[in-house]
Amino acid sequence: MLLNPFRPCEGSPTFQEEYRGSYVPSVIDTGHGLQVVAPDTPYVAAAGKDKLYFIDTRFDAETAKHVKEQIEKATVPNPEEYIAIDEISATAEIKNAVTGETTFVFDPPYARVLFAKGINRHNPELKLPEHEPAGDWLVTVDNECEEVLTNALGVCYPVLCSKAVDIPKEDGETDASY
């Protein structure tokens, strides 16, 4: 069994490069704010309101589609649903907030990766491995601007919005702190 079901094997990952760098994803306005939309490919998943997760192209398309579904269900909010985690069996499912009906069940290996930190906090005896940050696999998109266009510094343009993607400086910090 793979230690991390999101990484198919050792070695350098490969990504669909056409969706990195200059690619501008679609953004929709939902009832709870702007939401980035993943492109129509199994190798890129929406991973939150402003993030895209790149899936290794060494996976076949069906497996990548399955990985994409697991990531999007875990990270893209739906106000009518909640994630129910069973810390004893280390499993998770999505339930309808009104009826309590299960609408999606995560595959156990993916649930153990996606929710390891919370499961370990509530059931430390399991000692599930908590994986390193996503790094190059995860790209943050600035969806606060009227148009999702950023320059090399991550600042929106034209001047309709000049909100930096980076974390603002704290009191006493200088540009050299970065």
Protein Blocks (a to p, Z undefined) as FASTA:
>chain_A
ZZblkbgbgcjddddfklghjaccdddddfkbccddddddfkbccebjkbccdddfkbcf
klmmmmmmmmmmmmmccfkbccdddfklopaddddfklopafbdcdfklmmmmmmmmmmm
mmmmnopacdddeklmpccddfkbfbdcddfkopacdfkbccdfbdcddehiafklZZ
